[in-house]
Amino acid sequence: MAPRSEEQYRETIRSAIDCTMPQCILPELGAAKKGKVREIYFVQDKVLMLTNDRVSAFDFVLDNSIPFKGMVLSQISEWAMQQTADICPNALVASPDPNVVVQKKMKNTMVECIVRGYLWGSMAAAYEKNERNFCGLKIQDGLMRFQKLDEPLFTPTTKAEVGHDENMTLAEVEAQLPGMSQKLKELSLKLYARGVERMRERG
């Protein structure tokens, strides 16, 4: 089969613009925990995560949905877990549908482990307001938005149930998770490095 052109992909998306999935309710699985872009069902020792087509930006769910967005996000999650299982055993069990990932039920650390290799996102916004301390790390002067950093930085945040995630220092992570902060940092940096490696292979 010949590869599809960019215009063919665009036409597929245009034709489905009114056929998005803003949510998915499966009453036979019980009550769902509703995230920004997922419905999460807990079934015995498994977690069924259904990724919908909602769009979240800076912790706000936007009004419009994007066709196939849930499928793409779910399959990226599955791919990433497959690519990094040798670094860190993960919760992936199966993906029975393009929008669905089934995982083992595990305890949430309530810390979002973020690694930044570039000055971007909320870090760039803070930097442009002349803030030079981010998540307890001193950031050098003279950087520009999107500039590559000298080395990747571990910049964790809280994993808020509601509202905004808040930046954390490594000491705050340690206070919340005694004995785990350094391991979380090391694993996060290794996972980031694997992602860089995989993207470099693809140009």
Backbone torsions as a table, in degrees:
resi	resn	phi	psi	omega
1	MET	NA	131.7	-179.3
2	ALA	-70.9	143.8	177.9
3	PRO	-61.8	146.5	179.2
4	ARG	-78.9	146.8	179.2
5	SER	-82.2	165.0	177.6
6	GLU	-59.0	-40.1	-179.1
7	GLU	-66.4	-34.2	176.8
8	GLN	-65.9	-39.7	175.9
9	TYR	-63.8	-42.8	179.8
10	ARG	-61.2	-41.0	-179.6
11	GLU	-66.5	-38.7	176.9
12	THR	-60.3	-43.9	179.2
13	ILE	-65.8	-44.3	179.4
14	ARG	-60.2	-40.1	-177.0
15	SER	-69.4	-19.8	-178.3
16	ALA	-106.1	12.4	-172.1
17	ILE	-60.5	-27.1	178.7
18	ASP	-100.9	11.7	-176.4
19	CYS	-120.9	44.7	-179.7
20	THR	-87.8	167.1	179.5
21	MET	-116.5	90.2	-178.8
22	PRO	-70.8	-21.8	176.2
23	GLN	-162.6	163.9	177.3
24	CYS	-140.9	119.3	-178.0
25	ILE	-109.0	123.5	178.8
26	LEU	-120.3	83.4	-173.6
27	PRO	-59.6	-26.1	-179.7
28	GLU	-68.1	-14.6	178.1
29	LEU	-98.3	2.4	179.5
30	GLY	92.9	-167.1	-178.1
31	ALA	-74.4	139.3	179.3
32	ALA	-94.6	147.0	167.2
33	LYS	-89.0	122.8	-172.8
34	LYS	-97.8	117.7	173.9
35	GLY	-96.1	-171.7	-179.0
36	LYS	-66.6	-39.4	-177.6
37	VAL	-132.2	16.3	-179.1
38	ARG	-142.3	151.3	162.7
39	GLU	-105.8	131.8	-174.3
40	ILE	-119.9	126.0	-179.8
41	TYR	-116.8	137.4	179.0
42	PHE	-106.7	116.6	-177.2
43	VAL	-127.0	105.6	-177.7
44	GLN	53.9	-119.6	-177.7
45	ASP	-98.5	16.6	-179.3
46	LYS	-119.9	158.3	175.6
47	VAL	-123.6	124.1	177.1
48	LEU	-101.8	116.0	-178.7
49	MET	-108.4	113.4	-178.5
50	LEU	-104.4	114.7	-177.3
51	THR	-91.4	122.5	-178.2
52	ASN	-96.7	-172.4	-176.2
53	ASP	-97.4	12.3	176.1
54	ARG	-66.5	156.8	179.9
55	VAL	-119.8	127.1	177.4
56	SER	-115.7	131.4	177.4
57	ALA	-135.6	122.8	-179.3
58	PHE	51.9	44.9	175.1
59	ASP	72.5	10.3	176.5
60	PHE	-113.0	133.5	174.9
61	VAL	-87.0	121.1	-176.9
62	LEU	-79.5	163.3	-174.7
63	ASP	-70.3	-37.7	-173.6
64	ASN	-94.8	145.1	176.4
65	SER	-102.0	161.3	-178.8
66	ILE	-117.3	126.3	-179.9
67	PRO	-56.3	135.9	175.3
68	PHE	69.4	0.9	-176.8
69	LYS	-61.1	-40.5	179.7
70	GLY	-63.8	-42.0	177.8
71	MET	-59.3	-47.5	-177.4
72	VAL	-63.0	-46.5	-178.1
73	LEU	-63.6	-41.8	-179.8
74	SER	-64.4	-42.3	-178.3
75	GLN	-73.0	-29.1	172.9
76	ILE	-64.9	-42.0	178.7
77	SER	-60.3	-46.0	179.7
78	GLU	-61.7	-46.8	-179.5
79	TRP	-60.2	-45.1	-177.7
80	ALA	-63.1	-40.0	179.4
81	MET	-68.1	-36.0	177.2
82	GLN	-66.8	-36.6	-177.0
83	GLN	-74.6	-16.8	-172.8
84	THR	-122.6	10.2	-176.1
85	ALA	-62.6	-25.3	179.1
86	ASP	-75.8	-20.9	178.0
87	ILE	-85.2	-44.2	-175.3
88	CYS	-147.0	113.0	175.6
89	PRO	-53.3	136.2	-176.1
90	ASN	-123.7	-177.3	-170.3
91	ALA	-89.6	-2.4	-172.9
92	LEU	-61.0	129.9	174.7
93	VAL	-111.4	-51.5	-176.5
94	ALA	-165.0	166.6	173.7
95	SER	-133.5	86.7	-174.2
96	PRO	-75.6	-9.2	-178.1
97	ASP	-152.7	149.9	-179.2
98	PRO	-56.8	-24.7	179.2
99	ASN	-95.0	-1.0	-168.7
100	VAL	-124.1	135.4	169.0
101	VAL	-124.9	130.0	175.6
102	VAL	-101.8	129.6	-177.4
103	GLN	-128.2	161.5	170.2
104	LYS	-69.4	146.6	176.2
105	LYS	-76.5	124.1	-177.8
106	MET	-135.1	167.0	179.4
107	LYS	-83.7	131.2	-179.9
108	ASN	-82.7	128.9	178.1
109	THR	-72.2	-15.8	-176.2
110	MET	61.5	27.0	172.6
111	VAL	-126.6	128.5	175.4
112	GLU	-93.4	117.7	-174.2
113	CYS	-90.8	105.9	-175.4
114	ILE	-112.3	133.1	173.9
115	VAL	-118.8	133.0	-178.9
116	ARG	-118.4	124.6	174.8
117	GLY	-101.4	-8.4	-177.3
118	TYR	-138.2	158.6	175.8
119	LEU	-81.7	102.9	-175.8
120	TRP	-154.6	173.9	174.9
121	GLY	60.7	-143.9	-176.8
122	SER	-64.4	-27.4	177.4
123	MET	-66.5	-42.2	177.7
124	ALA	-64.5	-41.2	179.5
125	ALA	-61.6	-42.6	178.4
126	ALA	-67.3	-40.8	-179.0
127	TYR	-61.4	-41.2	-179.2
128	GLU	-71.1	-10.6	172.0
129	LYS	-97.8	17.8	177.6
130	ASN	69.3	20.6	173.0
131	GLU	-83.3	129.2	-177.2
132	ARG	-117.9	7.0	174.9
133	ASN	-121.3	117.7	-176.2
134	PHE	-130.8	119.5	-178.0
135	CYS	54.5	35.3	178.5
136	GLY	81.2	4.8	-179.1
137	LEU	-106.4	137.1	178.0
138	LYS	-83.8	125.3	-178.2
139	ILE	-105.4	132.5	-176.0
140	GLN	-67.8	157.9	175.0
141	ASP	-76.6	166.1	171.0
142	GLY	83.6	12.1	179.2
143	LEU	-89.9	157.4	176.1
144	MET	-119.3	152.5	178.7
145	ARG	-52.8	136.8	-179.4
146	PHE	76.0	0.8	179.9
147	GLN	-70.0	141.9	177.7
148	LYS	-70.2	135.2	179.0
149	LEU	-81.4	158.0	180.0
150	ASP	-59.2	-35.9	175.8
151	GLU	-151.3	151.7	179.7
152	PRO	-61.3	144.4	-178.1
153	LEU	-115.6	137.9	175.1
154	PHE	-88.9	113.7	-174.9
155	THR	-126.8	77.0	-174.6
156	PRO	-70.2	158.0	172.4
157	THR	-134.4	166.6	170.5
158	THR	-66.9	159.1	175.3
159	LYS	-111.1	85.1	-171.2
160	ALA	-72.0	135.4	173.7
161	GLU	-68.9	-38.5	175.5
162	VAL	-137.0	155.2	177.5
163	GLY	77.3	-160.1	-173.2
164	HIS	-88.4	146.8	168.7
165	ASP	-72.9	145.8	-178.3
166	GLU	-115.8	140.3	177.9
167	ASN	-59.7	147.6	178.2
168	MET	-129.9	149.3	168.8
169	THR	-88.7	166.4	177.7
170	LEU	-62.9	-34.9	178.6
171	ALA	-64.7	-36.7	178.4
172	GLU	-69.7	-36.0	175.0
173	VAL	-63.2	-42.5	-180.0
174	GLU	-63.5	-38.5	179.2
175	ALA	-65.5	-35.8	-179.8
176	GLN	-79.0	-34.3	-176.2
177	LEU	-131.2	76.0	-175.5
178	PRO	-53.8	129.4	177.4
179	GLY	81.5	1.7	-175.1
180	MET	-114.3	-14.8	-170.6
181	SER	-60.5	-44.9	-178.4
182	GLN	-66.4	-38.8	178.9
183	LYS	-65.6	-41.7	177.3
184	LEU	-61.1	-42.5	179.2
185	LYS	-63.3	-48.1	-178.0
186	GLU	-62.3	-44.9	179.3
187	LEU	-64.4	-41.0	-179.5
188	SER	-61.8	-43.4	179.9
189	LEU	-67.0	-36.5	177.1
190	LYS	-67.0	-41.0	178.6
191	LEU	-65.1	-40.9	177.4
192	TYR	-61.5	-44.9	180.0
193	ALA	-60.6	-38.9	177.1
194	ARG	-64.0	-41.5	177.9
195	GLY	-61.8	-42.8	177.4
196	VAL	-61.1	-42.9	179.9
197	GLU	-60.9	-46.5	-178.7
198	ARG	-65.2	-40.3	179.9
199	MET	-69.3	-35.4	178.0
200	ARG	-63.4	-37.2	178.7
201	GLU	-62.7	-26.3	-178.4
202	ARG	-101.3	13.3	175.8
203	GLY	78.2	NA	NA
